[in-house]
């Protein structure tokens, strides 16, 4: 059973499944490209491996988007930036016209969650509505409690995605050296 101090993580199930399938598929193809490049000492397979790893990097950045609710703040993880918003700084949490989830702070900062951005599937699955149902009571319950005062904005780190970017660049360099 989850501990009350454990964060509640909200994300679309489709993002988890797509991320896993995409990572495995392009990961296997990239490994094959590296294997082929090493065994033939040709640059072209390394170029293909670089493209596959680059695709994993982009996909993981997008599909790792989520919202996390912990004891003192709401955390929105987007592809490039992560926003740590103390509950007492939240002015509103709502659904925009396209079905996306939007958090507005008391200072006027508007944060759109990539993990719950509107889509055609959203019309049927209502994932943003379900996320709002989970967020509203949590934010309401914790709005007046003490905690961090400032909204923290930092760059998002994606372990798998960023490692794939580094490996992609390495494969591109090897492809260039071997003459792709």
N, C-alpha and C positions, 0 to 999 in steps of 0.2 A: 504494500500500500504506500502511496506517495506521502512524503512528509509535508507538513504544512509550509515549511520553509523552502521546499523545492519549487523552482519556477514552473509555471504552467506555460507550455509551448504550443502555440497555434500555428499550424501550417496546412496547406492544402495537401491532401493525400496524393493527388495526381502529381504534385511536384516531387514528392518522395519517390514515387514509382518511376516517373520519367527520368529523374536524375540518376537513379540506380541503373536503369536499362541503358541509358545513353552512356554513362561512365563505363559500364562493362563492355558494351559494344565497341565503342571507340577505343577503349583501353586495350582490348584484345587485338583490334586492328593495328593500333600503334605498336604494340609489342611485336606483332608479326613483322611490321615494317622495320623495326630495329633489328630483329633477328635476321631478316632478309638482307638488310644493309651490312650487317657485320659479316655474314657468310659470303656475300658476293663482293664486298668492299666497293659498293656502288653508292652514289649519293641520293639517287631518286627515292629509294625506300625510306631514307631518313627524312626526306622532304614530306612524304606522306605521313610518317609518324608525327612529324612536327605539326602538320595540319590537324591530325586527329587529336593530339594533345591540346592544341589551341581551341578546338571545338569543345573539349571537355571543360577547359578553363571557363569559357563563356557560359556554357550550360550550367555548370555548378554555381557560378556567380548568381545567375538568375533564379535557379531552382532551390537555392539554399535560403531564399528569403523567408522570413518568419516573424512572428511577434511573440515575445516572451513576457510573461507577467511574474514579477517576483514581489517580495515583501514591500519594497519601497518605490518601485518604478516599473514603467512599461518600456520594453526595449523593442525597437523596430529595426530588424536587420534587413537592409536593402542591398542590392548588388555592389554598390560602391561605398555607401555610408551606413553607419549604424547610429541610431539615435537612442540615447538613454534618457527617458523623460520621467522625472519624478511625478508621482500622482498629483501632488499639490500644484503642479505647473500645468496640468491638463485643463484646458477650457472646454473642449468638446471632442467627442469621438463619434464620427458619423459616416454614413455611406454617401458617396457623391453620385451625380447623375448617371455615370457610366457603371456604377456598381462597385467602385473601389472604396477601400477603407481609408479615411482621412482623419488624422489627429491634429488638432490645433492647440497650441500652447497659449498661455496667458500673455506671453510676449508677442504673439502673432505669428510664430513659426508654424508653417503648415507642413506636415509630414505625411506623404502619401506612401502607403505600404505596398511595395511591389508584390509581396506575397499574397495580397488580397486585392490586386488591381482588377478592375472590371474586365469581363470577357463574355463571349457568347455563351460559354458553358455556365457562367455565373447566373444567367437567366433561369437555368433549370436546377442547378445544384444548390444555390443560395449559400455558398460558403462564407461570404462576407456577412450575411445576416446571422449565421451561426456563430461566427467569430465575435460579432457585436454582442450577441447574447451572453457570451462568456466574458467579454471585456467589461461591459457596463457595470455589473454588480461588483466586480473586483475593483474597478476604479472608484466607484461610489463608496465602497467600504473603506478604501485606503486614502481618500482625498485629504482628509484632515490630519492624517498621521504624520509624524516627523519623518524626515529622511533627507536625502540630498536635495539641495535647493536649485542647482543649476542643471540645465539641459546640456548633456554631453553629446557632442557630435564627433565621431571618429571614423577612420577608414575601416571598412569591413575586411576581415581576414578570413579567407576560405582555405582551410588546410589542403584539401585535395585539389581544389581549383588552382590555387597559387603554386602548388608543387607541379601541377601539370603545365602551368605557364613556364616555369623554370626549365622543365624537361623539354618543352616545345622549343624554347630558345636554344637549348643545347643541341637538339636534333637539327635545328635549322643551321647552326654553325657547322656541325659535322657534315651536313648535306652540302654546304657551301665549300668546305675544304675538299671533300671528295668529288666535287664537280657535278652537282645536280643539274 
